[in-house]
Amino acid sequence: MQKHVLGFMVSAPGRVVHIVAGIGLIVVGLFFNSGVTGYIVAVAGLAVIVVSASDTCMVAPVCGLSSQGNQTRAQLDKPAR
């Protein structure tokens, strides 16, 4: 299951989902929350967009893979030993 989830996260559709989620966080943070909490949520959304646009997966190192999307995709394509 790890391979399927990480494979989706570093794929083009997965990156689009991340960017849409980031936009959603920004909208929620700026328009539905007030004060510092709203700005924190908006900055988190911006961080999701930046990480996704740079083809980086922050979850992959937890699973022993590279954080760079192209390297993670290559590692996931290798057969298991």
C-alpha positions in Angstrom: 0.0 0.0 0.0 2.9 2.3 0.7 4.0 2.1 -2.9 0.5 3.0 -4.2 0.1 6.0 -1.9 3.6 7.4 -2.5 3.3 6.7 -6.2 0.1 8.7 -6.3 1.6 11.5 -4.2 4.6 12.0 -6.6 2.5 11.6 -9.8 1.2 14.5 -11.8 -2.5 13.9 -10.7 -1.2 13.7 -7.1 0.6 17.0 -7.4 -2.6 18.6 -8.9 -4.6 17.4 -5.8 -1.9 18.9 -3.5 -2.1 22.2 -5.3 -5.9 22.3 -5.1 -5.8 21.4 -1.4 -3.2 24.2 -0.9 -5.5 26.7 -2.6 -8.4 25.4 -0.4 -6.3 25.9 2.7 -5.4 29.5 1.6 -9.1 30.3 1.0 -10.2 28.8 4.3 -7.4 30.5 6.2 -8.0 34.0 4.7 -11.8 34.0 4.4 -13.2 31.7 7.1 -10.7 32.1 10.0 -9.8 35.4 11.6 -6.6 36.5 13.2 -3.4 34.6 13.5 -5.0 31.2 13.0 -6.2 32.1 9.6 -2.8 33.3 8.5 -1.2 30.2 9.8 -3.6 28.0 7.8 -3.0 30.2 4.7 0.8 29.9 5.1 0.4 26.1 5.4 -1.6 26.1 2.2 1.1 28.1 0.5 3.7 25.7 1.7 1.7 22.8 0.3 1.6 24.5 -3.1 5.4 25.3 -3.1 6.4 21.8 -2.1 4.1 20.3 -4.7 5.2 22.6 -7.5 8.8 21.8 -6.7 8.1 18.0 -7.1 9.0 17.3 -3.6 7.4 14.6 -1.3 7.9 15.3 2.4 6.4 11.9 3.4 8.8 9.8 1.3 11.9 10.2 3.7 9.7 8.8 6.5 9.4 5.6 4.3 13.1 5.5 3.5 12.8 7.1 0.1 14.2 10.3 -1.4 12.2 13.5 -1.0 12.8 14.5 -4.7 9.9 13.3 -6.8 11.9 12.0 -9.8 14.1 10.0 -7.4 11.1 8.7 -5.5 9.4 7.6 -8.7 12.6 5.8 -9.8 12.9 4.1 -6.4 9.3 3.0 -6.4 9.7 1.5 -9.9 12.5 -0.8 -8.8 11.4 -4.4 -7.8 11.5 -5.2 -4.2 14.4 -7.5 -3.0 
